[in-house]
Amino acid sequence: MFYRPEDGHGLPHNPFNAIITPRPIAWVSSRDSAGVDNLAPYSFFNGVAYVPPQIMFASTGAKPDQEGTKDSLSNIRATGAFCVNIVEYAMRDAMNASSQTLPREVDEFAHAGVERAPCERIDCSRVAGAPAALECRLTEITRLPGKANFVVFGEVVGIHLRDDCLVNGIFDVTRYQPLARLGYRDYTKVDEVFTMPRPDDL
């Protein structure tokens, strides 16, 4: 099968998201200028640089009560700060609950029953029980072609690691089973890893 996106795919559901998988999930916490916390998952997310550590996530689509965007992006524009919380399998239901489209004055931490903790270097809450949380300062927002497509870049200025996930000096993902997004409404978890040395390591 071959198709051009502008012509449509002729399938019951768009296969694009199912092709680029698995995708890590950024559970982005932010705070608006009035002090209301927001928490929302984004699966167009990844690290983009080591030194200094930098990440990106993409926001697509818009809410009726925001001007051409979503709450997370609006808050980050206003404050220049956000936190990326890593989602574990045990938190899948809370993550899913926080994805609901709600009025901007609603606090998703409270809505989803998620315990919060203060960040150390930015004015923002984080998910208290997350295996890892990355405190970020905004570096750039890039608008992409299409309606309400934006990429947010941030420099990581603080990193929280849950103690039980550290094993012999290694951040062991099998201790918490990262949740990852597939296509459609499908997810997976990482519970098995293997090691493969690079040629330059030999």
Buried (B, 14 or more C-beta within 10 A) or exposed (E): EEEEEEEEEEEEEEEEBEEEBBBBBBBBBBBBEEEBBBBBBBBBBEEEEEEEBBBBBBBBEBBEEBEEBBBBBBBBBEBBBBBBBBBBBEBBEBBBBBBEEBEBEBBBBEBBEBEBEEBEEBEBBBBBBBBBBBBBBBBEBEEEEEEBBBBBBBBBBBEBEBEEBEEEEEBBBEBBBBBBBBBEEEBBBBEEEEEEEEEEEE
